[in-house]
Amino acid sequence: MPKGGARVVSGPPPDPRSLRQSRPTNAAGWTTLPAEGRTAPAPEWPLVTQTEREIVLWEDLWSRPQAVAWEDLDQRYEVAMFVRKLAEAELPKASVELQKVVRQYLDSLGLSVQGMLRNRWKIAPAVEEEQPVPQVEVPRRPSARDRLRVVPRGEGA
């Protein structure tokens, strides 16, 4: 194992609220993914065969917000390999090494919080239907002037 020096994932992950990272000189900007996810049907399975469990996982993953970015980056094969390894990792006798591979896929595909930060992806706030907000009258707090009003002599002594 090499000693010292930077690694691909060394240091803290990027922070979308950071002032330094939001400067115009920062070429690697953040990508906002739609909260509703990818609405198109899942692409065709790129590998040779597909199990029933892989079909379910494939359909589910391609409906997520991250799938919009995968489509832009043409990551069908990466997602298919993740689906295959995830289905294998669900089996009772899955190795720890296989579980590590699945975790790496989660990060690289932006399916974990760390992966979202490293890929500089954020999910747009969900758009909710506007509902009328009931207007509640809030009693006015007395001002400093009200609290310091002069009391005429003879009162309250």
Protein Blocks (a to p, Z undefined) as FASTA:
>chain_A
ZZehidfkgcjdddfkbmklmpfklmbacddddfklpfbdcdddfbfbdcfklmmmmmmm
mmpmklmmmmmnopmlmmmmmmmmmmmmmpmklcfklmmmmmmmmmmnopafklmmmnop
acddddddddddddddddddddfklmmpccdehiaZZ
